[in-house]
Amino acid sequence: MNQSSINKQEINYLVLIFNEFAKLHNISILEAYQYISQYKGLEFLLEFYDVNHTLSTDDVVDDVAAICAQNGGAL
């Protein structure tokens, strides 16, 4: 999915995930966004939005953390 085609529901969902990720890791929302973007978590969230949005927020935050870790991210 190309970022210019993101709809309002997807944006709201991404904001929710960034917020929950930030809370879990005790970082700012901006830091969460930057980290998730840098380590390919944003690509994962957008590519698999159709499945991810049906899962619990906790599961998705855990999955994003795992994806980021696999791509070199460490918090």
PDB file of N, CA, C and O in Angstrom:
ATOM      1  N   MET A   1       0.849  -1.181   0.000  1.00  0.00           N
ATOM      2  CA  MET A   1       0.000   0.000   0.000  1.00  0.00           C
ATOM      3  C   MET A   1       0.888   1.236   0.000  1.00  0.00           C
ATOM      4  O   MET A   1       1.855   1.323   0.756  1.00  0.00           O
ATOM      5  N   ASN A   2       0.558   2.151  -0.827  1.00  0.00           N
ATOM      6  CA  ASN A   2       1.321   3.378  -0.934  1.00  0.00           C
ATOM      7  C   ASN A   2       0.769   4.398   0.070  1.00  0.00           C
ATOM      8  O   ASN A   2      -0.440   4.500   0.274  1.00  0.00           O
ATOM      9  N   GLN A   3       1.683   5.145   0.685  1.00  0.00           N
ATOM     10  CA  GLN A   3       1.282   6.027   1.784  1.00  0.00           C
ATOM     11  C   GLN A   3       0.306   7.113   1.360  1.00  0.00           C
ATOM     12  O   GLN A   3      -0.421   7.636   2.204  1.00  0.00           O
ATOM     13  N   SER A   4       0.265   7.474   0.070  1.00  0.00           N
ATOM     14  CA  SER A   4      -0.669   8.506  -0.346  1.00  0.00           C
ATOM     15  C   SER A   4      -2.099   7.978  -0.408  1.00  0.00           C
ATOM     16  O   SER A   4      -3.041   8.760  -0.540  1.00  0.00           O
ATOM     17  N   SER A   5      -2.270   6.658  -0.313  1.00  0.00           N
ATOM     18  CA  SER A   5      -3.615   6.089  -0.371  1.00  0.00           C
ATOM     19  C   SER A   5      -4.156   5.694   1.007  1.00  0.00           C
ATOM     20  O   SER A   5      -5.134   4.952   1.100  1.00  0.00           O
ATOM     21  N   ILE A   6      -3.534   6.178   2.056  1.00  0.00           N
ATOM     22  CA  ILE A   6      -3.980   5.861   3.408  1.00  0.00           C
ATOM     23  C   ILE A   6      -5.286   6.601   3.691  1.00  0.00           C
ATOM     24  O   ILE A   6      -5.389   7.805   3.458  1.00  0.00           O
ATOM     25  N   ASN A   7      -6.276   5.874   4.193  1.00  0.00           N
ATOM     26  CA  ASN A   7      -7.553   6.517   4.491  1.00  0.00           C
ATOM     27  C   ASN A   7      -7.637   6.905   5.971  1.00  0.00           C
ATOM     28  O   ASN A   7      -6.750   6.588   6.763  1.00  0.00           O
ATOM     29  N   LYS A   8      -8.715   7.592   6.320  1.00  0.00           N
ATOM     30  CA  LYS A   8      -8.871   8.115   7.685  1.00  0.00           C
ATOM     31  C   LYS A   8      -8.883   6.996   8.734  1.00  0.00           C
ATOM     32  O   LYS A   8      -8.301   7.152   9.807  1.00  0.00           O
ATOM     33  N   GLN A   9      -9.537   5.879   8.435  1.00  0.00           N
ATOM     34  CA  GLN A   9      -9.570   4.757   9.386  1.00  0.00           C
ATOM     35  C   GLN A   9      -8.174   4.216   9.641  1.00  0.00           C
ATOM     36  O   GLN A   9      -7.830   3.897  10.778  1.00  0.00           O
ATOM     37  N   GLU A  10      -7.372   4.110   8.595  1.00  0.00           N
ATOM     38  CA  GLU A  10      -6.005   3.617   8.744  1.00  0.00           C
ATOM     39  C   GLU A  10      -5.157   4.598   9.548  1.00  0.00           C
ATOM     40  O   GLU A  10      -4.343   4.186  10.374  1.00  0.00           O
ATOM     41  N   ILE A  11      -5.344   5.879   9.309  1.00  0.00           N
ATOM     42  CA  ILE A  11      -4.603   6.892  10.073  1.00  0.00           C
ATOM     43  C   ILE A  11      -4.964   6.794  11.554  1.00  0.00           C
ATOM     44  O   ILE A  11      -4.081   6.808  12.411  1.00  0.00           O
ATOM     45  N   ASN A  12      -6.245   6.695  11.853  1.00  0.00           N
ATOM     46  CA  ASN A  12      -6.673   6.561  13.253  1.00  0.00           C
ATOM     47  C   ASN A  12      -6.083   5.314  13.884  1.00  0.00           C
ATOM     48  O   ASN A  12      -5.654   5.343  15.038  1.00  0.00           O
ATOM     49  N   TYR A  13      -6.060   4.230  13.142  1.00  0.00           N
ATOM     50  CA  TYR A  13      -5.496   2.975  13.630  1.00  0.00           C
ATOM     51  C   TYR A  13      -3.999   3.125  13.914  1.00  0.00           C
ATOM     52  O   TYR A  13      -3.514   2.679  14.954  1.00  0.00           O
ATOM     53  N   LEU A  14      -3.270   3.754  12.986  1.00  0.00           N
ATOM     54  CA  LEU A  14      -1.831   3.951  13.174  1.00  0.00           C
ATOM     55  C   LEU A  14      -1.562   4.805  14.408  1.00  0.00           C
ATOM     56  O   LEU A  14      -0.655   4.506  15.184  1.00  0.00           O
ATOM     57  N   VAL A  15      -2.335   5.852  14.589  1.00  0.00           N
ATOM     58  CA  VAL A  15      -2.171   6.713  15.761  1.00  0.00           C
ATOM     59  C   VAL A  15      -2.387   5.906  17.040  1.00  0.00           C
ATOM     60  O   VAL A  15      -1.637   6.059  18.004  1.00  0.00           O
ATOM     61  N   LEU A  16      -3.399   5.055  17.051  1.00  0.00           N
ATOM     62  CA  LEU A  16      -3.652   4.187  18.205  1.00  0.00           C
ATOM     63  C   LEU A  16      -2.445   3.302  18.486  1.00  0.00           C
ATOM     64  O   LEU A  16      -2.008   3.197  19.633  1.00  0.00           O
ATOM     65  N   ILE A  17      -1.906   2.670  17.461  1.00  0.00           N
ATOM     66  CA  ILE A  17      -0.760   1.774  17.649  1.00  0.00           C
ATOM     67  C   ILE A  17       0.463   2.559  18.127  1.00  0.00           C
ATOM     68  O   ILE A  17       1.167   2.107  19.030  1.00  0.00           O
ATOM     69  N   PHE A  18       0.724   3.722  17.539  1.00  0.00           N
ATOM     70  CA  PHE A  18       1.861   4.540  17.990  1.00  0.00           C
ATOM     71  C   PHE A  18       1.701   4.928  19.454  1.00  0.00           C
ATOM     72  O   PHE A  18       2.661   4.871  20.222  1.00  0.00           O
ATOM     73  N   ASN A  19       0.490   5.321  19.842  1.00  0.00           N
ATOM     74  CA  ASN A  19       0.232   5.698  21.234  1.00  0.00           C
ATOM     75  C   ASN A  19       0.472   4.530  22.183  1.00  0.00           C
ATOM     76  O   ASN A  19       1.137   4.683  23.207  1.00  0.00           O
ATOM     77  N   GLU A  20      -0.064   3.381  21.844  1.00  0.00           N
ATOM     78  CA  GLU A  20       0.082   2.214  22.721  1.00  0.00           C
ATOM     79  C   GLU A  20       1.529   1.741  22.779  1.00  0.00           C
ATOM     80  O   GLU A  20       2.002   1.322  23.835  1.00  0.00           O
ATOM     81  N   PHE A  21       2.227   1.802  21.667  1.00  0.00           N
ATOM     82  CA  PHE A  21       3.646   1.434  21.625  1.00  0.00           C
ATOM     83  C   PHE A  21       4.445   2.378  22.508  1.00  0.00           C
ATOM     84  O   PHE A  21       5.312   1.944  23.267  1.00  0.00           O
ATOM     85  N   ALA A  22       4.152   3.668  22.408  1.00  0.00           N
ATOM     86  CA  ALA A  22       4.843   4.675  23.219  1.00  0.00           C
ATOM     87  C   ALA A  22       4.613   4.439  24.705  1.00  0.00           C
ATOM     88  O   ALA A  22       5.553   4.510  25.497  1.00  0.00           O
ATOM     89  N   LYS A  23       3.376   4.160  25.086  1.00  0.00           N
ATOM     90  CA  LYS A  23       3.062   3.893  26.495  1.00  0.00           C
ATOM     91  C   LYS A  23       3.812   2.673  26.999  1.00  0.00           C
ATOM     92  O   LYS A  23       4.406   2.701  28.076  1.00  0.00           O
ATOM     93  N   LEU A  24       3.784   1.596  26.213  1.00  0.00           N
ATOM     94  CA  LEU A  24       4.421   0.347  26.618  1.00  0.00           C
ATOM     95  C   LEU A  24       5.922   0.514  26.822  1.00  0.00           C
ATOM     96  O   LEU A  24       6.497  -0.069  27.741  1.00  0.00           O
ATOM     97  N   HIS A  25       6.552   1.308  25.966  1.00  0.00           N
ATOM     98  CA  HIS A  25       8.009   1.458  26.010  1.00  0.00           C
ATOM     99  C   HIS A  25       8.455   2.758  26.685  1.00  0.00           C
ATOM    100  O   HIS A  25       9.640   3.093  26.679  1.00  0.00           O
ATOM    101  N   ASN A  26       7.498   3.485  27.265  1.00  0.00           N
ATOM    102  CA  ASN A  26       7.795   4.711  27.995  1.00  0.00           C
ATOM    103  C   ASN A  26       8.618   5.701  27.152  1.00  0.00           C
ATOM    104  O   ASN A  26       9.636   6.232  27.596  1.00  0.00           O
ATOM    105  N   ILE A  27       8.139   5.925  25.925  1.00  0.00           N
ATOM    106  CA  ILE A  27       8.760   6.888  25.023  1.00  0.00           C
ATOM    107  C   ILE A  27       7.657   7.816  24.507  1.00  0.00           C
ATOM    108  O   ILE A  27       6.470   7.555  24.698  1.00  0.00           O
ATOM    109  N   SER A  28       8.069   8.896  23.855  1.00  0.00           N
ATOM    110  CA  SER A  28       7.073   9.818  23.302  1.00  0.00           C
ATOM    111  C   SER A  28       6.415   9.201  22.064  1.00  0.00           C
ATOM    112  O   SER A  28       6.933   8.251  21.476  1.00  0.00           O
ATOM    113  N   ILE A  29       5.291   9.750  21.691  1.00  0.00           N
ATOM    114  CA  ILE A  29       4.602   9.273  20.491  1.00  0.00           C
ATOM    115  C   ILE A  29       5.477   9.520  19.253  1.00  0.00           C
ATOM    116  O   ILE A  29       5.537   8.682  18.353  1.00  0.00           O
ATOM    117  N   LEU A  30       6.147  10.666  19.217  1.00  0.00           N
ATOM    118  CA  LEU A  30       7.046  10.956  18.097  1.00  0.00           C
ATOM    119  C   LEU A  30       8.169   9.924  18.022  1.00  0.00           C
ATOM    120  O   LEU A  30       8.501   9.439  16.941  1.00  0.00           O
ATOM    121  N   GLU A  31       8.750   9.591  19.168  1.00  0.00           N
ATOM    122  CA  GLU A  31       9.809   8.576  19.184  1.00  0.00           C
ATOM    123  C   GLU A  31       9.276   7.212  18.735  1.00  0.00           C
ATOM    124  O   GLU A  31       9.961   6.472  18.030  1.00  0.00           O
ATOM    125  N   ALA A  32       8.070   6.893  19.142  1.00  0.00           N
ATOM    126  CA  ALA A  32       7.457   5.633  18.721  1.00  0.00           C
ATOM    127  C   ALA A  32       7.282   5.623  17.200  1.00  0.00           C
ATOM    128  O   ALA A  32       7.633   4.646  16.539  1.00  0.00           O
ATOM    129  N   TYR A  33       6.738   6.712  16.649  1.00  0.00           N
ATOM    130  CA  TYR A  33       6.556   6.812  15.204  1.00  0.00           C
ATOM    131  C   TYR A  33       7.901   6.675  14.479  1.00  0.00           C
ATOM    132  O   TYR A  33       8.010   5.924  13.510  1.00  0.00           O
ATOM    133  N   GLN A  34       8.911   7.394  14.944  1.00  0.00           N
ATOM    134  CA  GLN A  34      10.217   7.362  14.284  1.00  0.00           C
ATOM    135  C   GLN A  34      10.832   5.966  14.334  1.00  0.00           C
ATOM    136  O   GLN A  34      11.379   5.484  13.343  1.00  0.00           O
ATOM    137  N   TYR A  35      10.738   5.326  15.488  1.00  0.00           N
ATOM    138  CA  TYR A  35      11.283   3.986  15.657  1.00  0.00           C
ATOM    139  C   TYR A  35      10.563   2.993  14.751  1.00  0.00           C
ATOM    140  O   TYR A  35      11.199   2.225  14.028  1.00  0.00           O
ATOM    141  N   ILE A  36       9.232   3.014  14.795  1.00  0.00           N
ATOM    142  CA  ILE A  36       8.435   2.084  13.994  1.00  0.00           C
ATOM    143  C   ILE A  36       8.689   2.313  12.510  1.00  0.00           C
ATOM    144  O   ILE A  36       8.782   1.355  11.742  1.00  0.00           O
ATOM    145  N   SER A  37       8.799   3.555  12.107  1.00  0.00           N
ATOM    146  CA  SER A  37       9.077   3.868  10.694  1.00  0.00           C
ATOM    147  C   SER A  37      10.469   3.408  10.281  1.00  0.00           C
ATOM    148  O   SER A  37      10.641   2.795   9.227  1.00  0.00           O
ATOM    149  N   GLN A  38      11.444   3.700  11.102  1.00  0.00           N
ATOM    150  CA  GLN A  38      12.838   3.391  10.773  1.00  0.00           C
ATOM    151  C   GLN A  38      13.082   1.891  10.633  1.00  0.00           C
ATOM    152  O   GLN A  38      13.866   1.470   9.782  1.00  0.00           O
ATOM    153  N   TYR A  39      12.424   1.089  11.453  1.00  0.00           N
ATOM    154  CA  TYR A  39      12.698  -0.345  11.476  1.00  0.00           C
ATOM    155  C   TYR A  39      11.597  -1.179  10.821  1.00  0.00           C
ATOM    156  O   TYR A  39      11.357  -2.325  11.199  1.00  0.00           O
ATOM    157  N   LYS A  40      10.938  -0.579   9.832  1.00  0.00           N
ATOM    158  CA  LYS A  40       9.983  -1.254   8.947  1.00  0.00           C
ATOM    159  C   LYS A  40       8.675  -1.706   9.592  1.00  0.00           C
ATOM    160  O   LYS A  40       7.938  -2.501   9.009  1.00  0.00           O
ATOM    161  N   GLY A  41       8.390  -1.210  10.774  1.00  0.00           N
ATOM    162  CA  GLY A  41       7.125  -1.526  11.410  1.00  0.00           C
ATOM    163  C   GLY A  41       5.948  -0.853  10.717  1.00  0.00           C
ATOM    164  O   GLY A  41       4.856  -1.418  10.651  1.00  0.00           O
ATOM    165  N   LEU A  42       6.166   0.348  10.204  1.00  0.00           N
ATOM    166  CA  LEU A  42       5.096   1.063   9.508  1.00  0.00           C
ATOM    167  C   LEU A  42       4.711   0.321   8.231  1.00  0.00           C
ATOM    168  O   LEU A  42       3.530   0.203   7.907  1.00  0.00           O
ATOM    169  N   GLU A  43       5.713  -0.176   7.510  1.00  0.00           N
ATOM    170  CA  GLU A  43       5.428  -0.973   6.305  1.00  0.00           C
ATOM    171  C   GLU A  43       4.564  -2.180   6.660  1.00  0.00           C
ATOM    172  O   GLU A  43       3.603  -2.495   5.958  1.00  0.00           O
ATOM    173  N   PHE A  44       4.913  -2.849   7.750  1.00  0.00           N
ATOM    174  CA  PHE A  44       4.147  -4.009   8.220  1.00  0.00           C
ATOM    175  C   PHE A  44       2.709  -3.619   8.551  1.00  0.00           C
ATOM    176  O   PHE A  44       1.768  -4.301   8.143  1.00  0.00           O
ATOM    177  N   LEU A  45       2.541  -2.531   9.283  1.00  0.00           N
ATOM    178  CA  LEU A  45       1.203  -2.095   9.676  1.00  0.00           C
ATOM    179  C   LEU A  45       0.337  -1.765   8.464  1.00  0.00           C
ATOM    180  O   LEU A  45      -0.847  -2.101   8.432  1.00  0.00           O
ATOM    181  N   LEU A  46       0.919  -1.116   7.483  1.00  0.00           N
ATOM    182  CA  LEU A  46       0.158  -0.737   6.296  1.00  0.00           C
ATOM    183  C   LEU A  46      -0.112  -1.935   5.384  1.00  0.00           C
ATOM    184  O   LEU A  46      -1.219  -2.100   4.873  1.00  0.00           O
ATOM    185  N   GLU A  47       0.895  -2.750   5.190  1.00  0.00           N
ATOM    186  CA  GLU A  47       0.737  -3.894   4.290  1.00  0.00           C
ATOM    187  C   GLU A  47      -0.305  -4.889   4.798  1.00  0.00           C
ATOM    188  O   GLU A  47      -1.062  -5.467   4.018  1.00  0.00           O
ATOM    189  N   PHE A  48      -0.330  -5.078   6.120  1.00  0.00           N
ATOM    190  CA  PHE A  48      -1.229  -6.076   6.697  1.00  0.00           C
ATOM    191  C   PHE A  48      -2.353  -5.449   7.514  1.00  0.00           C
ATOM    192  O   PHE A  48      -2.885  -6.073   8.432  1.00  0.00           O
ATOM    193  N   TYR A  49      -2.708  -4.224   7.177  1.00  0.00           N
ATOM    194  CA  TYR A  49      -3.774  -3.528   7.893  1.00  0.00           C
ATOM    195  C   TYR A  49      -5.048  -4.356   7.936  1.00  0.00           C
ATOM    196  O   TYR A  49      -5.697  -4.438   8.979  1.00  0.00           O
ATOM    197  N   ASP A  50      -5.416  -4.971   6.815  1.00  0.00           N
ATOM    198  CA  ASP A  50      -6.670  -5.716   6.745  1.00  0.00           C
ATOM    199  C   ASP A  50      -6.755  -6.822   7.790  1.00  0.00           C
ATOM    200  O   ASP A  50      -7.848  -7.148   8.254  1.00  0.00           O
ATOM    201  N   VAL A  51      -5.623  -7.401   8.165  1.00  0.00           N
ATOM    202  CA  VAL A  51      -5.598  -8.440   9.204  1.00  0.00           C
ATOM    203  C   VAL A  51      -5.336  -7.818  10.575  1.00  0.00           C
ATOM    204  O   VAL A  51      -6.021  -8.131  11.549  1.00  0.00           O
ATOM    205  N   ASN A  52      -4.339  -6.934  10.640  1.00  0.00           N
ATOM    206  CA  ASN A  52      -3.926  -6.369  11.931  1.00  0.00           C
ATOM    207  C   ASN A  52      -5.057  -5.665  12.671  1.00  0.00           C
ATOM    208  O   ASN A  52      -5.160  -5.770  13.893  1.00  0.00           O
ATOM    209  N   HIS A  53      -5.901  -4.952  11.943  1.00  0.00           N
ATOM    210  CA  HIS A  53      -6.937  -4.191  12.640  1.00  0.00           C
ATOM    211  C   HIS A  53      -8.006  -5.095  13.255  1.00  0.00           C
ATOM    212  O   HIS A  53      -8.847  -4.623  14.021  1.00  0.00           O
ATOM    213  N   THR A  54      -7.982  -6.377  12.930  1.00  0.00           N
ATOM    214  CA  THR A  54      -8.927  -7.319  13.548  1.00  0.00           C
ATOM    215  C   THR A  54      -8.351  -7.959  14.809  1.00  0.00           C
ATOM    216  O   THR A  54      -9.072  -8.637  15.539  1.00  0.00           O
ATOM    217  N   LEU A  55      -7.074  -7.754  15.069  1.00  0.00           N
ATOM    218  CA  LEU A  55      -6.400  -8.323  16.237  1.00  0.00           C
ATOM    219  C   LEU A  55      -6.447  -7.354  17.411  1.00  0.00           C
ATOM    220  O   LEU A  55      -6.792  -6.183  17.253  1.00  0.00           O
ATOM    221  N   SER A  56      -6.100  -7.849  18.573  1.00  0.00           N
ATOM    222  CA  SER A  56      -6.043  -6.961  19.735  1.00  0.00           C
ATOM    223  C   SER A  56      -4.886  -5.973  19.567  1.00  0.00           C
ATOM    224  O   SER A  56      -3.883  -6.270  18.918  1.00  0.00           O
ATOM    225  N   THR A  57      -5.047  -4.818  20.156  1.00  0.00           N
ATOM    226  CA  THR A  57      -3.993  -3.800  20.099  1.00  0.00           C
ATOM    227  C   THR A  57      -2.708  -4.334  20.706  1.00  0.00           C
ATOM    228  O   THR A  57      -1.626  -4.098  20.169  1.00  0.00           O
ATOM    229  N   ASP A  58      -2.811  -5.048  21.816  1.00  0.00           N
ATOM    230  CA  ASP A  58      -1.619  -5.615  22.460  1.00  0.00           C
ATOM    231  C   ASP A  58      -0.871  -6.554  21.519  1.00  0.00           C
ATOM    232  O   ASP A  58       0.357  -6.516  21.442  1.00  0.00           O
ATOM    233  N   ASP A  59      -1.613  -7.396  20.807  1.00  0.00           N
ATOM    234  CA  ASP A  59      -0.971  -8.328  19.874  1.00  0.00           C
ATOM    235  C   ASP A  59      -0.257  -7.589  18.755  1.00  0.00           C
ATOM    236  O   ASP A  59       0.855  -7.955  18.375  1.00  0.00           O
ATOM    237  N   VAL A  60      -0.885  -6.557  18.232  1.00  0.00           N
ATOM    238  CA  VAL A  60      -0.280  -5.801  17.136  1.00  0.00           C
ATOM    239  C   VAL A  60       0.959  -5.048  17.625  1.00  0.00           C
ATOM    240  O   VAL A  60       1.972  -5.016  16.926  1.00  0.00           O
ATOM    241  N   VAL A  61       0.895  -4.453  18.794  1.00  0.00           N
ATOM    242  CA  VAL A  61       2.060  -3.751  19.350  1.00  0.00           C
ATOM    243  C   VAL A  61       3.209  -4.737  19.545  1.00  0.00           C
ATOM    244  O   VAL A  61       4.357  -4.417  19.237  1.00  0.00           O
ATOM    245  N   ASP A  62       2.916  -5.916  20.046  1.00  0.00           N
ATOM    246  CA  ASP A  62       3.947  -6.949  20.205  1.00  0.00           C
ATOM    247  C   ASP A  62       4.525  -7.363  18.852  1.00  0.00           C
ATOM    248  O   ASP A  62       5.738  -7.524  18.713  1.00  0.00           O
ATOM    249  N   ASP A  63       3.655  -7.533  17.858  1.00  0.00           N
ATOM    250  CA  ASP A  63       4.111  -7.910  16.521  1.00  0.00           C
ATOM    251  C   ASP A  63       4.994  -6.825  15.905  1.00  0.00           C
ATOM    252  O   ASP A  63       6.015  -7.126  15.287  1.00  0.00           O
ATOM    253  N   VAL A  64       4.599  -5.578  16.073  1.00  0.00           N
ATOM    254  CA  VAL A  64       5.402  -4.469  15.540  1.00  0.00           C
ATOM    255  C   VAL A  64       6.766  -4.436  16.218  1.00  0.00           C
ATOM    256  O   VAL A  64       7.782  -4.226  15.555  1.00  0.00           O
ATOM    257  N   ALA A  65       6.795  -4.638  17.516  1.00  0.00           N
ATOM    258  CA  ALA A  65       8.077  -4.668  18.236  1.00  0.00           C
ATOM    259  C   ALA A  65       8.967  -5.789  17.702  1.00  0.00           C
ATOM    260  O   ALA A  65      10.174  -5.605  17.543  1.00  0.00           O
ATOM    261  N   ALA A  66       8.377  -6.942  17.429  1.00  0.00           N
ATOM    262  CA  ALA A  66       9.144  -8.074  16.900  1.00  0.00           C
ATOM    263  C   ALA A  66       9.672  -7.773  15.494  1.00  0.00           C
ATOM    264  O   ALA A  66      10.822  -8.079  15.181  1.00  0.00           O
ATOM    265  N   ILE A  67       8.833  -7.176  14.654  1.00  0.00           N
ATOM    266  CA  ILE A  67       9.258  -6.804  13.297  1.00  0.00           C
ATOM    267  C   ILE A  67      10.416  -5.810  13.363  1.00  0.00           C
ATOM    268  O   ILE A  67      11.408  -5.956  12.650  1.00  0.00           O
ATOM    269  N   CYS A  68      10.285  -4.811  14.212  1.00  0.00           N
ATOM    270  CA  CYS A  68      11.332  -3.798  14.350  1.00  0.00           C
ATOM    271  C   CYS A  68      12.632  -4.422  14.872  1.00  0.00           C
ATOM    272  O   CYS A  68      13.718  -4.085  14.401  1.00  0.00           O
ATOM    273  N   ALA A  69      12.517  -5.315  15.830  1.00  0.00           N
ATOM    274  CA  ALA A  69      13.703  -5.980  16.371  1.00  0.00           C
ATOM    275  C   ALA A  69      14.407  -6.807  15.283  1.00  0.00           C
ATOM    276  O   ALA A  69      15.636  -6.829  15.206  1.00  0.00           O
ATOM    277  N   GLN A  70      13.620  -7.476  14.458  1.00  0.00           N
ATOM    278  CA  GLN A  70      14.192  -8.265  13.356  1.00  0.00           C
ATOM    279  C   GLN A  70      14.921  -7.390  12.350  1.00  0.00           C
ATOM    280  O   GLN A  70      15.809  -7.855  11.635  1.00  0.00           O
ATOM    281  N   ASN A  71      14.543  -6.135  12.301  1.00  0.00           N
ATOM    282  CA  ASN A  71      15.164  -5.194  11.360  1.00  0.00           C
ATOM    283  C   ASN A  71      16.185  -4.279  12.024  1.00  0.00           C
ATOM    284  O   ASN A  71      16.506  -3.215  11.495  1.00  0.00           O
ATOM    285  N   GLY A  72      16.692  -4.687  13.175  1.00  0.00           N
ATOM    286  CA  GLY A  72      17.766  -3.960  13.823  1.00  0.00           C
ATOM    287  C   GLY A  72      17.374  -3.015  14.931  1.00  0.00           C
ATOM    288  O   GLY A  72      18.243  -2.377  15.524  1.00  0.00           O
ATOM    289  N   GLY A  73      16.103  -2.904  15.228  1.00  0.00           N
ATOM    290  CA  GLY A  73      15.657  -1.991  16.277  1.00  0.00           C
ATOM    291  C   GLY A  73      15.863  -2.584  17.662  1.00  0.00           C
ATOM    292  O   GLY A  73      15.652  -3.777  17.882  1.00  0.00           O
ATOM    293  N   ALA A  74      16.270  -1.746  18.574  1.00  0.00           N
ATOM    294  CA  ALA A  74      16.426  -2.158  19.971  1.00  0.00           C
ATOM    295  C   ALA A  74      16.002  -0.993  20.851  1.00  0.00           C
ATOM    296  O   ALA A  74      16.475   0.132  20.685  1.00  0.00           O
ATOM    297  N   LEU A  75      15.113  -1.273  21.781  1.00  0.00           N
ATOM    298  CA  LEU A  75      14.668  -0.206  22.706  1.00  0.00           C
ATOM    299  C   LEU A  75      15.289  -0.416  24.058  1.00  0.00           C
ATOM    300  O   LEU A  75      15.046   0.367  24.977  1.00  0.00           O
TER     301      LEU A  75
END
